[in-house]
Amino acid sequence: MRKVWNFVEEYSALLILGAIAALVWANLAPDSYHHVVEYPLMEGGPIGAMHDDGQGHVGRVLTLHFLVNDILMAFFFALAGKEVWEAVALREGSLRGKKAVTPLIATAGGMIGPAAVYLIGALMLGKFATLANGWAIPTATDIAFSYLVGRIVFGAGHPAVGFLLLLAIADDAAGLIILAIFYPSGDLAPAWLLVSLAAAVGAYILFNWMPRRLDRGNQERPNSTFFRKTLSFWPYLIAGAISWYAFHQAGIHPALGLLPIVPAFPHGDIDYGIFAEEEVHQTDLLNHTEHVLKRPVEVVLFFFGLMNAGVEFSSVGAATTLVLAGLLIGKPLGIFAMGYLGAHVLKFGLPDGMKTSDLFVLGCVAAIGFTVSLFVASVAFPPGEVQDAAKMGALLSFFAAAVSWVVGKMFNAKGGTPKPAPAE
């Protein structure tokens, strides 16, 4: 349990502090809060959000909010992308093979369910045109907090916890795709993505494939050692900067701009998982870079919370209700329905020791959106009342922890799991 708490402390403690500070600041002095968040650091430069000053002058403005959300958060999404890449591509990755089929099907339900509840609710409220663009906000699952709550609700070692982790990783992967496709940051110019692809392929060939090719048959591996020890991650950081700028120019949210570079890194052949002790001792360049980025990303998450969670308590509105309904109703029902389909109708089964009712409990745990929900809310709506109300829904998703604990007690999530049938 200690390593889980350590993970939450590393990735979420400062985020929570930033969010609390933002809430207090925005409610005590809203004018000064918004002035700081939108403070212009550079005007008329090559990067920033498009801004019209009302006098016919349109140009890019680099604000503090853009610096955090669009530039620095790229490192957070790179770490999330690293976990998804390892789970999908590496030998024994957690999202490979038959063991991942039911969690992947359940993940689809965990995204379709919340989106459907949100959109149906918006239609029933007569605010479909105003609120429909926020449909993806309740589809997110916060990996760290959901995993921690899952350990509490199910108990350490319960197979549902591993199922939850697979689902959360797949949810992250789908969320990244949704951000790229449905929430462009400007007019789309997809040709720029060729620049990002060229940066990724160039980094892979020049600094990963070529040194290994030159070292064939040489046990000392001098070229690979030189690139690893002398150049380290810097070539990939430069390629990442090129890829980020290409995403920025392509109109796709630039916070995703480092993702194409992740597969270019030299990496180990085995995925131990994000909470595995062995991960700490991995010395390949991909894991080394992750270790280097951990502390800076903690600080970035503090500022992300500070820049995005500053909503006034009076901001509760229709979007708040819809986000919470999507998370607290759509998530559990969607995960249960699609999980049942995968496990029993399609016959892919559940892990030994996991009951069908655990799918519903697990869906309640996965309803903690928070980090990614906040991020999606910030891009789904322009600054104003609707965005603030949607962010409040993302913040209040923490109540899913209490709901999942109660539902877990009702369905006896910790006990009564069937034992595997003896082999015949």
N, C-alpha and C positions, 0 to 999 in steps of 0.2 A: 504493500500500500504506500510505502514511503516514496517509491519512485514515481507513482502517480501524482502524489502531492507535490513532488519536486517539479514534475512537468507542468502542473497547473500553476505553481509558483513562478516558474520561468516564463511561461507564455501568457499568463492571465492576471497575475497579481497587479502588475503595473497597469494593465488595461483597465481593470476594475477601478483602480485608484484614479486614473485619468477620467473615466466615465463619471465617477462620483464628484470629482473636482469640477467637471464640466456642468453637471446638474446643479451643484451649489452655486457656481459662478453665474450660470444663465438665469437662475431664479432670483439671485440677489442683485445682479447688475447686468441685465440682458444687453444693453447698448454697448457696454465696454467689451462684453464677451464676443459679440458678433463683429465688432470693430477689429478685434485681434485676429479672429478666425479668418476674416477676409482681408487682412492687411496686405497691401501690395508690396512684394519684395522686388519685382522688376516689371516694367511695362515696356511693351513693344519688342520684346525679345523673341527668340525662336520657339520657346516653349511656354506653356501656360494655357489657361482657359480663355476662350474667345469672349471679348467684352465689348459692348457697345456703350459709349459714354453719353448717348442721347443727342450728340451734336454731329452725327455723321461719321465719327471716327470709330472704326472697328479694328481691334488688335488683340494680341495675346497679353494676358496679365498673369504673372506668376505670383499667386497668393500663398499665404501660409497654409491654407487648406489644400491647395493644389500640391504643394510641396510634400505634405504628409500623405494625402490620399492617392495621388497619382504617381509620385516618384518613390517615396520611402516605403510605401506599402507593397511595392513591387518585390521587395526582399521577403516580406511575409508570404506572399503568394508563391514566390520561388521555393520557399521551404515546404509549403503545402504541396506544390507541384512535384517536389523531390520525392515525397512520400507516395504520391499517386504513381509516379514513374516507376519507383522500385516495386510497388505492389503489382503493377501490370506487366512490367518488362523483364524483371530479373527472375532467375531460377528460384523456384519455390516462393515466388511472390504471392502475397495474400489474396490477390484478386485474380489468380490463375487457377484453372482447373475446375472440376465439378464442385469443389467445396465452396466456391464463390458464387455459384449460380443462383441459389435461393436468396442470399443477401443482395445480389444485384437486382433481382426481380423485385424484392422488397424495397430497394432504393427507389425504383421507378414509382412504386406506390407512394413512397414518402415524399415524392415531388409532385406527382399528379394530384394526390389527395389535397394537400394544402393549396395548390394553385386553383383547383376546382372549387373548394370551399370559399376561397377569397373572391374569385370571380363571380360565383353565384351570389355571394353576399353583397357584392358591389352592385349587381344587377337588381337584387331585391330592394336595396336602399335607394335605387334610382340615381346612383352616382357612378355608373359604369364608366362613362367617358372620362370622368375626373380621376378615378382611382384605379382603373384597370391596369395601368402600367406597373403597379406595385405587386403584380401576381407572383413574382419570383422571391419576394422578401421572405415569406414563410416557408420556402422550400429548403432553406439552409439548416444545417446542423452544426453546432459548435463541438468539434471533436473532443477537446480537452475536458470541458465541463460535462458533456454527455457521458464520456468514458468514466469520469470520476463518480457521477451520480449512478451510473450503471453498476459500478463496483459496490456501491452502498446498497442499492435496491436488490440486486441479485446475489451479492456475496462474491468474494474472491474465488476465482476458479470456475465459476458458472459458465457453461458454454454460450449462454446468451450474451456475455460480455464480449467475447471474441466476435460473435455475429454482429453486435452493435458497432464494433470497431471497423469491420469490413464495410458495413453499411455507411458509416460516417466518412470513410475514405472515398468510397464511390460517390457519395453525395457531394463531396468537395470537388471531385473531378467533373461531375455534371454541372455543378455551380459555376466552375470556371468557363465551361462551354457556354452556359447561359449568359454570363456576363459578356463574353466576346461577341455572341451573335445578336442578343436582344437589347443590349445596352451600349450602343456605340457612343463614343465621346464627341463625335462630330460627323461631318459628311464623310461617307465611306470612300476610301481610295485604296482598294485592295492590292493594287500593284506594289504598294510599299511593303507588303508582306513578303515579297520576293527578296527585299533587302534583309529582312529579319531571317528568312530561310538561308540566305547566303552567309550571314554572320554565324549562324549555328553550324552549317555544314563546314564552313571555313575553319571554325574553331575546332571542330571534331577532327578534320583531316590533318590540320597542321600541328595540333598540340596533343592529340590523343592517338589517332591511327598511325600517323607517320613515325613517331618515336618507337612505337611497338613494332612497326614493320622493320625499322632499321636495326632493332635489337633481336631479330629472329635468330635463334641458335646461340645467343650470347647470354649465359646465365647471369652475368653481372648487370645487364640491362643499363648501360651507361647513358644512353639517350633519354630513356624514360626517367631515370633518376635525375638527370639534369633538369628536365622540364618540370618534374615534380617538386624538386627542392629549390631550384633557382627562380623559375617563372611562377610556380604555384598556381593560384587561381586568377592571376592578373589578366592573362589573355582572355579568359572567359568573362571577366568583368568588363573588359573593353568590348567584347562581342555583345555582352548584355546591354551595354549603353547604346550600341548601334541598333540592337533589336528593339530596345525601349523606344528610341526615337522613331523607328519605323512604325511601331504600333501607334504612337502619338500622331504621326502623319497619316496613317491609314484610317484614323477615325475609330479604332478599337481601343477600349480602355487601356491606357498605357501601364496601369498597375499589373497587367498580365504580360508585359513586354519581356520579362526575363524567362518565361516558361520555355520558349523554344531552345534556350541555351542549356537547360538542365540535362537533356539526354546526351549532350556533347561531352560532358565531364567523364573522365575515367572513374569507374565505379566498381565495387565488388560484385560478385555473382549471386550473392544470397541476400534476400530481404528478411531481416530479423523482426521488423516491425517497429513502430515508433515508440513503444514503451518497453522494448526489450533491452535488457542490460547489455547484451552483446553490441548493440548499436554504438554505445559510447566508445568501444575499443576498436571500431572500424577505422582503418588508416588510409583508405582510398581517398582520392582528392574530393569526390563528391561529399563524402561524410565529413572530411576535414573542413571543407568550406561551410558545411552546415554548422559545425561546432564554432567556427569563427564568427558566424552571423548571429548565433543565438542571443548573445548579450545585446548587440545593437538592435535586433528586432524587438527585444523586450522594451527598449526605450521607444522605438517606433510605435509599438502598440499603446504605450502610455499616451503619446501625442495623438494617436488615432482616436482613443477614447476621449481625449480632451477636445479634439476638433469636431467630433461627430455626435457626442452624447449630450451636448448642451441644449436641452429642450426644456421649456417651461412646463410645469405640472399642469397648467391650464391647457396644454396642447393636446390633451386626450380628445380624440374624435373618432370619426367613422373609420379612418385608416387604422387606428389603434385596435379597434374591435375586430376588423377584418384580418389583420396580421395575427392577432392572438387566436382567432377562430381557426385560421389556416393551420397554425402550429398545434394548438391544443385539441382540435377536432380532426382536421384533415390529415395530420401526420399519423396519429395512432390508427385511424381507420384505413388510410392508404397502405401503411406498412403491414397491417394485419391482413387486409384483403389480398394484396399482391403476394405477401409471404405465404399465405394459405394456398394461393394458386400455385406458386412455385413448389412448395413442399408436398402438397397432397394431390392436387389435380395433375400437375406436370410430373409428379413423382420424383423430384430432386431431393426431397427429404429435409429434415432438420438435423443439426448436430446431436449426437447421442447425449441424452440427459436434458434436452430442451423441450418443453411442452409447447403446444400450439398457442395456449393463452399467453405464453411469454412474448409472443410477437406483439400483442397489444400493449403489454407493459413496456416493452422495448420501444414501441412507437411513442409512448408518452415521454420516455427518457430522451429520445431523439428530437423532441419538440423544443429543446433549448437551442435557440437560434443565435442570439447575441452577436458575435463578432461579424460573421459574414452577412447576417441579416441587416446589421447597421450599415455595412458597406453598400449593400444593394439598395437600401432605402436612400442613401445619399446620392445614388446615380439614377434611381427610378423617378424621382420627383425633383423639381427645382426647389431651391431654398424657399421656405415659407411654411405656412400652417400645415399643409398636407404632409410635407416631408417630416416635420417635427412630430406629427401624430403617428406616422409610420415608424419613426425611430422609437417612440415611446412603446409601441407594440413590441419591437425587438428587445428593448430593455426589460419589459415586463415578462418576457418569455422565461425568465429565471423561475417564475412560479411553476413552470413545468416540472422542476425538481421536486417540489412538494406534492404535486399531482401524481407524479410517477411513484413516489414513496407510498402514497395512500393506495393507489391502484395495485402496486406490488404486494402490499399487505392483503388486499382483497383476493388476489389470485394466487397467494402463497408462492410468490416468485422465488423465495429463498429455499423453500423446502418442497418435498413431494415430487421432485423431478424423477421421471422414470429411469430406471437403470437400463443400460444396454442389454439387449437379449443375448444370452450365451450363444456362442458359435455352435452350430450343429455339426 
